Every structure is written in structure tokens, then in C-alpha cells.
Amino acid sequence: MQLKGRIRRKVFIEDLKLHLRCGVYPEERKLGVEIKLSVEVCSREFVDYQELYRVISEVSNKTYTYLEDFQDELLRVIVEKWDPDFVRIETIKLSVPFQNSFKGVGVELLWERRT
């Protein structure tokens, strides 16, 4: 039986805890903060999640002022490597330098290839 249509596979890493040197305050960039990261990549090419983890680890070793800067760099590397149709990056900062009563704060990036 021949299937009609287009298959899209989504490779993902969910709730990866990382130590990231990221923040507006110099202490955050020096000492780092704890984040929780989820990444989804939809591509016609094979995406090895072990390689995706390696890419995340490499990008997270740099220093960033904003979570958006980290996400932009991660997106750039993912797009260059796998030519995806869609990428979702959710970054949650688990520790913040002010009094709070929430689990975390974060940013979600959604990127889709223009057709």
C-alpha cells in the first residue's frame, strides 16, 4: 500500500536542565543560572537526538545577556545543520535574582520555514 501525503517527524528533547551563564546582571553571567530547556525539531532530514543534545551543550557553553540571545544562537545552529521546517525552543529560567512566588520565567521561540 502506498501512503499519500508527507511525513513529518519531530525529534525533541524535553525538560533538559542546564546551567547557563545568562542574565542582565553581571553575577548571572559570571555564576550562571539554572534553566529548563525543551527543543523540538521537525525536518525531512534525519535528526539524531544525541547530536541535538551535543549541539545544545556546545551552544550553552557561551555567555548570554538574554535568553533570546541563547535561543537565537541555538536556532541558527539547528537551521544550518538540519534545514528544518519547524523549530520550537522553550527556555525557562528556574532561578531569578528577585523575590518571586512562581516556578520560573521564560521565553518560547517558534520558528517555521517560509514556503
PAMI-261839 format. One record per residue (C-alpha): residue in three letters; x, y, z. Coordinates in Angstrom, 1 decimal. Example, Ala and Ser with C-alpha at 12.3 -4.5 7.8 and 13.67 -1.06 7.14 Angstrom:
! PAMI-261839
["ALA",[12.3,-4.5,7.8]]
["SER",[13.7,-1.1,7.1]]
! end
This chain:
! PAMI-261839
["MET",[0.0,0.0,0.0]]
["GLN",[1.3,3.4,-1.0]]
["LEU",[0.8,6.2,1.5]]
["LYS",[-0.1,9.5,0.0]]
["GLY",[1.0,12.7,1.8]]
["ARG",[4.1,14.0,3.5]]
["ILE",[5.6,12.5,6.6]]
["ARG",[6.9,15.0,9.2]]
["ARG",[8.9,13.7,12.1]]
["LYS",[9.5,15.7,15.2]]
["VAL",[12.6,15.0,17.3]]
["PHE",[12.6,16.5,20.7]]
["ILE",[14.5,16.9,24.0]]
["GLU",[12.2,17.8,26.8]]
["ASP",[12.9,19.5,30.2]]
["LEU",[16.7,19.3,29.9]]
["LYS",[18.2,21.1,33.0]]
["LEU",[21.2,23.2,32.2]]
["HIS",[23.5,25.7,33.9]]
["LEU",[23.6,28.7,31.6]]
["ARG",[25.7,31.9,32.0]]
["CYS",[22.9,34.2,31.1]]
["GLY",[21.4,37.3,32.6]]
["VAL",[21.2,41.1,32.7]]
["TYR",[23.1,41.2,35.9]]
["PRO",[26.9,40.6,35.8]]
["GLU",[26.6,38.0,38.6]]
["GLU",[24.2,35.9,36.5]]
["ARG",[26.6,35.9,33.5]]
["LYS",[29.5,35.1,35.8]]
["LEU",[27.9,32.5,38.1]]
["GLY",[25.2,31.2,35.8]]
["VAL",[21.6,30.3,36.4]]
["GLU",[19.6,27.1,36.2]]
["ILE",[17.3,26.7,33.2]]
["LYS",[15.0,24.0,31.9]]
["LEU",[15.1,23.7,28.1]]
["SER",[12.8,21.9,25.6]]
["VAL",[13.6,21.8,21.9]]
["GLU",[11.6,20.3,19.0]]
["VAL",[12.9,20.0,15.5]]
["CYS",[10.7,19.0,12.5]]
["SER",[12.8,18.2,9.5]]
["ARG",[12.7,15.9,6.4]]
["GLU",[16.3,15.1,7.2]]
["PHE",[17.3,12.7,9.9]]
["VAL",[17.9,14.5,13.2]]
["ASP",[19.8,12.4,15.8]]
["TYR",[18.7,13.5,19.3]]
["GLN",[22.1,12.6,20.6]]
["GLU",[23.6,15.1,18.1]]
["LEU",[20.9,17.6,19.0]]
["TYR",[22.0,17.2,22.7]]
["ARG",[25.6,17.8,21.7]]
["VAL",[24.6,21.0,19.8]]
["ILE",[22.7,22.3,22.8]]
["SER",[25.6,21.6,25.1]]
["GLU",[28.0,23.4,22.8]]
["VAL",[25.8,26.5,22.4]]
["SER",[25.0,26.6,26.1]]
["ASN",[28.7,26.9,27.0]]
["LYS",[28.8,30.5,25.8]]
["THR",[27.7,33.6,27.8]]
["TYR",[24.5,35.5,27.0]]
["THR",[22.7,38.6,28.3]]
["TYR",[19.2,37.5,27.3]]
["LEU",[17.5,34.1,27.0]]
["GLU",[16.5,35.3,23.5]]
["ASP",[20.2,35.6,22.5]]
["PHE",[20.8,32.0,23.6]]
["GLN",[17.7,30.8,21.7]]
["ASP",[18.7,32.7,18.5]]
["GLU",[22.1,31.1,18.5]]
["LEU",[20.7,27.7,19.1]]
["LEU",[18.1,28.2,16.3]]
["ARG",[20.9,29.4,13.9]]
["VAL",[22.9,26.2,14.5]]
["ILE",[19.9,23.9,14.2]]
["VAL",[18.8,25.5,10.9]]
["GLU",[22.3,25.3,9.4]]
["LYS",[22.7,21.7,10.5]]
["TRP",[19.3,20.1,9.7]]
["ASP",[17.4,22.5,7.4]]
["PRO",[14.2,22.0,9.4]]
["ASP",[10.7,23.0,8.6]]
["PHE",[9.8,24.0,12.2]]
["VAL",[11.7,24.5,15.5]]
["ARG",[10.4,25.2,18.9]]
["ILE",[12.7,26.3,21.8]]
["GLU",[11.3,26.8,25.3]]
["THR",[13.6,28.2,27.9]]
["ILE",[12.6,28.5,31.5]]
["LYS",[14.8,30.3,34.0]]
["LEU",[14.4,28.5,37.3]]
["SER",[16.4,30.9,39.4]]
["VAL",[15.8,34.7,39.1]]
["PRO",[17.6,37.5,41.1]]
["PHE",[14.4,38.8,42.7]]
["GLN",[11.8,37.6,45.2]]
["ASN",[9.2,35.5,43.4]]
["SER",[6.4,33.0,44.0]]
["PHE",[6.5,31.3,40.7]]
["LYS",[8.2,28.2,39.3]]
["GLY",[10.1,30.1,36.7]]
["VAL",[10.1,32.6,33.9]]
["GLY",[10.9,32.0,30.3]]
["VAL",[10.7,32.6,26.6]]
["GLU",[9.4,30.4,23.9]]
["LEU",[10.7,30.7,20.3]]
["LEU",[8.6,29.3,17.4]]
["TRP",[10.3,29.3,14.0]]
["GLU",[8.7,28.0,10.8]]
["ARG",[10.3,27.9,7.3]]
["ARG",[8.5,30.2,4.9]]
["THR",[7.0,28.3,1.9]]
! end
